[in-house]
């Protein structure tokens, strides 16, 4: 079971990395396009917003992969001087903290998107907003012909991905042995 979950997590991380790369390329293309159109005195204002949304998606997807691989930026000066047993305890604490963050983010996304309330409102944005005072489904992008909640869907996806990757890491390494790899490395 744990090897199957590990394979799924690894494959998901590969897909997330490819998508993050795609969005990085898209940001680059959009910025170059923006520079060219401005130089020709023909600015396309939608490009800025599209580049921002693409950068946000790139960031969240890349961060999910980094946290899955336990390669996020960290200051390990204190951890490096701890005995192996305590480094492992810190490793498990870090994993549990990341999992807690993912769970809390999922909870807040559930409250934010309020899918049950939206269903109860019959998928009518006006009714939903009137009953919940939550206007997230009505907020339109400034220059793009879309509602912002579509761009914000990366946040609940990130929370789910983060929880899944972290749970798999904890199942496969419940004692924090990955922290042994930091021996001999400098921060």
N, C-alpha and C positions, 0 to 999 in steps of 0.2 A: 504493500500500500504506500509506504513512504517513498519508495523508489519511483512509483508511478506519479505521485504528487510532485516529486523533485523534477521528473521529466516534463511534466505539465508546466511547472513554474519556470523551468529553464527555457522551454519553447515560448512561453508567454513573454518572458524577458527578451528573447530574441526578436519577437514581433514588435514589442514596445521599442526596442532599440532601432529597428528598421524604420518604424513610424517617426521616432524622434529625429532620425537622420533625414527623413523626407521633409519634416517640418523645418529643420535647419536649412535645408536646401531651398525650401519655399520662402523662408525669411530672406535668404540671400538674394533670390531672384526678385522678390518684391521690392527690396531696398534698391537693387540696381535699376529696376524698372522705374522706381520713384525718382531716382537721381536723373535718369535719362529724360523722363517726361518733364521734370522741373527745368532741366537745362534747355529743353525745347519750348519752355514757357507754356506747357500744357499739363499742369499738375492734375493728378488723379488722386483725390483726397481719400478714396476708399482704400488705397494701397496701405496707408499708415495703419488703419484699423485692422486690416487683414494681416499685416505683418505682426502686429501686437498679438492677435489671437493665435497665429501660428507659433509665435515665440512662447506663449503661455503653454500651449499643448506640448511643444518640444520640451520645455522645462519639466512639466509634470511627468511625462513619459520617461525622460532621462533620469529623473530623480527616483522613480519607481525601480528602474533597473539598478541604479547605484545602491539603493537600500537593499534590494534583493541580493546583490553581490557583496554587501557589507563594505562598500568602498566609498561611502559618503565622507566628506571632509570631517576630520576629527582632530582634536588636540589630545595626544596620547602621552604627553610628558609625565603625567602622574601615573597613568596606568602602566607605562613601561617599567617603572621601578617597583611595582607590586610583585609579590610572589605569584607564581603560575596559578595557584588555586584562586587567589583574589582577582586576578585578571579574568579568569573564567567566570567568576561571579559577576564582575562588571559587565562582561559580554552578555550574559543572560539578562542582566538588568537593562542593558541597552536594547536588546531584542524585545523585551517585555514593554519597555517604554515606547518603542516604535509601534508595537502592536496596539498599545493603549491609545496612542495618537491616532492611528488608523481607525480604531473603533469609535473614538470620539468624533473624528471627522465624518465618518459614516452617519453617526447619530445626527450631527448638525446638518449634513446634507439631506437627510430624511426630513428633518424639520423644515429646512429651507425649501426643498422641492415639494414637500407635502403631497405626495402622490395620492394618498387616500382621500384627502380633501379635494384634490383635482378631479378624481373619479366621482366623488359625491356631487361635485358641481357640474357633472356631465361634460367635463373637458371644456367648459365655457370659461374663458379667462376672466371675463367681467364678473361673473357670479363668484368664481373662486376668489378674486381680489376683494369683492365686496364682503364676502363672508369671513375671510381670513386676514384682511389688511396686508396681504402679501402680494406685491405687485411684480414679482420677479418674472412672471410669464408675459407681462405686458411691456417690459423694458426693451425697446428696440435699439439695435446698433445705430450709431450716429450716422455712418455713411454706407453701411452694407444693408442690403434688403433682407434682414433676418432679425429674429429676436435673440437677445443676448443669452438666454438660458441654453440655447444650443451650444454656444461656445463654452459655457460654464459646466457642461456635462463632463468635462475632463476631471473636475474635482471629485464627484462621487466615483467615477471610474478609478481615479488615483487611489482613493480611500479603499476601495475593494481590492485593487491590485496590491496595495501595500499590506493590507491584512493577510491576503493569501500568501504572498511571498514570505512575509515574516513568520506566519504559522508554519510554513514548510521549513523555513530555516530552523525554527525551534524544534520541530518534530525530528529533523535530521541531525541536529546538534543541540540537544537539550541541556548540555553542561557547558556550553560556551568554549569548546575546544578550538574554535576558530581564532580565539584570542592568543593562542600559543604561537600563531604565525607572526605575531608582532615582535617576538623575541629577536633581538639583534638588529632590529630596524630602528632608525632614528626618525623622530617626528619633524 
